[in-house]
Structures are given as C-alpha cells and as structure tokens.
Amino acid sequence: MGIISWIILGLLAGAIAKFLLPGRDPGGFIGTTVIGVAGAFIGGWISARWLDHPVAKNFYDGATWASAIGGALVLLIAYRILFGNSRN
C-alpha cells in the first residue's frame, strides 16, 4: 500500500472513529481528519512492529482497517483528554 492509500484509509478511519466516539472535538473536522490520518500511520506501525502483522499488503485487509481505526480512536481520546472541550 502506498502513501496515498494510507491517507485515504486515514481519512476514512478518522470518520469512523468520529462516528464511534461522538461529541464535540477541540479541532473540529480538520483536526479529526488529521488525527485519523496520523492514527492510521501509527496503528499500522504498531501492528507491524509489535504485533508481527504487517498491514501494508492489502487495502481491504481487516487488520489494516482495525489498526487504522484503533489508532485513530486512541489519538482522538488522547486529544480530547489533553485539550478538552474548548469549543463551547
């Protein structure tokens, strides 16, 4: 999978993470999509490095999607904890 595929996967993972974790985010739509892309990269790296399951083989692999969505969820939760609900 190339870099463009990871970016597209990250955008979709960010949208799915936002759907699974509703509420107002401090960064809004742009912040959530950036978190999704970063979560896809981090989730893929963790899966390949420590879980011994390289995810760079296929865009439609379930492990690829699970790692990207999981990474986006973790980053979104951490972002909310660190920056709180600043959009009142």
Secondary structure as GFF3:
##gff-version 3
##sequence-region A 1 88
A	DSSP	alpha_helix	3	20	.	.	.	ID=ss1
A	DSSP	alpha_helix	28	49	.	.	.	ID=ss2
A	DSSP	alpha_helix	62	83	.	.	.	ID=ss3
###
